[in-house]
Amino acid sequence: METEILIERFLAGERRAFEQLADEWHKPVYNFCLRFLGNTDKAEDAAQLTFIRVYRKLPKLENPEKFRAWIFQIARNLCIDAARKQKGREISNDELNENTGNPLMTANSNPHSQLEEKEMSGLIKRILQKIPAEQREVIVLKIYHNLKFIEIAEILQISINTVKARMYSGLKKLRPLLAERRITEEYL
């Protein structure tokens, strides 16, 4: 269902509309948090806190058409807070290798393909963790969440040119890391 309609229904007093909104947005928000934090438990906590904050602040959202940028901005701020608390903690291979909705993973894949895709997903996550967080978050928002540069600029509260520069720099740093493992950018 269309996000704007769910928002209108929720604001009109229909609680079930918020549940549907949360169901619709949980996976993208969780995946963003996971790629940002690199930890399944912390990502789930950040995603849940995101929806608590959305529930409380949704009546203040002036333009429901900007919900996507708004919810990712909330998630990002909560991830930054969680990352500060988590600083210095190592990420386990189990956490990185978990299937978290990578576009490569498909329900129709055979078990061998699923295993290869899961390993590739974990490897990509580890590689993404090696570039600066500022660049990683732009790449994640652009590639995994298919946001436009202007939406990313709104979320991060930076200029479009800064978003593009971070994207370019991040991809420049990723290319040799991917090439070392003979991975092409199509797997991002």
PyMOL commands that set and color helices and strands:
alter all, ss='L'
color gray80, all
select helices_A, chain A and resi 3-11+15-37+40-60+64-86+93-97+111-128+133-144+149-156+160-180+185-187
alter helices_A, ss='H'
color red, helices_A
deselect
rebuild
show_as cartoon
